[in-house]
Amino acid sequence: FDKERMVRTRRQEAREAALALAGLPEDALRVLGIHLSNLMRPWALVTFARTCHAVHTVVHGELCKLRELHAAARSLCAKKGISCSEMHGATVLDFNSCGLNAVDCSVLVRISASGA
């Protein structure tokens, strides 16, 4: 019974948080969305977008761009034989002899510029 009560409490807290977010101005939600947008770890923005319909509507464009960039980053990581998490934590990356093309290089630049 305690587990059920805990689940209900968490759901209620999530609903209350979503309502609080929905009350923020669209500009504030966009800024939050942009700051949560990390192309190597997109889950923060995805989770944020799922809080409520109002938030999802505002950050939808950023979320679409992030999905596309993350897919490109995964492809780049696959060429190197590493995961996005490994790339995210790396301080040095060696892409010699990986067969990078122009698209891969532009993705690498975006990753570097994003601070991810």
C-alpha positions in Angstrom: 0.0 0.0 0.0 2.8 2.4 0.7 4.3 1.9 -2.8 0.9 2.8 -4.3 0.7 5.9 -2.2 4.2 6.9 -3.2 3.4 6.5 -6.9 0.2 8.5 -6.5 2.2 11.2 -4.6 4.8 11.4 -7.4 2.2 11.6 -10.1 0.5 14.4 -8.2 3.8 16.3 -7.8 4.5 15.8 -11.5 1.0 17.2 -12.4 1.6 20.2 -10.1 5.0 20.9 -11.6 3.5 20.6 -15.1 0.9 23.2 -14.3 3.5 25.5 -12.9 5.5 25.2 -16.1 2.5 25.8 -18.2 2.0 29.1 -16.4 5.4 30.4 -17.5 5.5 32.8 -20.5 6.4 31.1 -23.9 9.7 33.0 -24.0 10.8 31.6 -20.7 9.8 28.1 -21.8 11.8 28.5 -25.0 14.9 29.6 -23.1 14.6 26.6 -20.8 14.2 24.4 -23.9 17.3 25.8 -25.5 19.4 25.4 -22.3 18.2 21.8 -21.9 19.0 21.0 -25.5 22.2 18.9 -25.5 22.7 16.9 -28.7 24.7 14.2 -27.1 22.2 13.7 -24.3 18.8 14.8 -25.5 16.8 13.2 -22.7 16.5 16.4 -20.6 14.7 18.2 -23.4 12.5 15.2 -24.2 11.5 14.9 -20.5 10.9 18.6 -20.3 8.7 18.5 -23.4 6.6 15.7 -21.9 5.7 17.6 -18.8 2.6 19.0 -20.5 1.1 19.9 -23.8 1.8 23.6 -23.4 5.5 23.0 -22.9 5.7 20.5 -25.7 4.1 23.0 -28.1 6.6 25.7 -27.3 9.7 23.6 -27.5 8.6 21.4 -30.4 10.8 23.1 -32.9 13.9 22.8 -30.7 13.1 19.2 -30.1 12.8 18.4 -33.8 16.2 20.0 -34.4 17.7 18.1 -31.5 16.4 14.7 -32.7 18.0 15.3 -36.1 21.3 16.4 -34.7 21.4 13.6 -32.2 20.8 11.0 -35.0 23.7 12.6 -36.9 25.9 12.5 -33.7 25.0 8.8 -33.2 26.0 8.0 -36.7 29.3 9.9 -36.2 29.9 7.9 -32.9 29.2 4.7 -34.7 31.9 5.4 -37.3 34.3 5.9 -34.4 33.0 2.8 -32.6 31.9 4.7 -29.4 28.7 5.6 -27.7 27.3 9.2 -27.4 27.9 9.0 -23.7 31.6 8.1 -24.2 31.9 11.0 -26.7 30.2 13.3 -24.3 32.7 12.6 -21.6 35.8 12.6 -23.8 38.5 15.2 -23.5 40.4 14.1 -26.6 38.9 12.6 -29.7 40.9 11.0 -32.6 38.9 10.7 -35.8 41.9 9.9 -38.1 41.1 7.0 -40.4 37.4 7.0 -39.7 36.3 8.0 -43.2 34.6 11.2 -42.2 32.7 13.1 -44.9 31.7 16.8 -45.1 28.4 16.0 -43.2 30.3 14.2 -40.4 32.7 17.2 -40.1 29.8 19.6 -39.8 28.2 17.5 -37.1 31.6 17.3 -35.3 31.8 21.1 -35.4 28.2 21.4 -34.0 29.0 19.0 -31.2 32.2 21.0 -30.3 30.4 24.3 -30.5 27.5 23.1 -28.3 29.9 22.3 -25.5 28.5 18.8 -25.4 
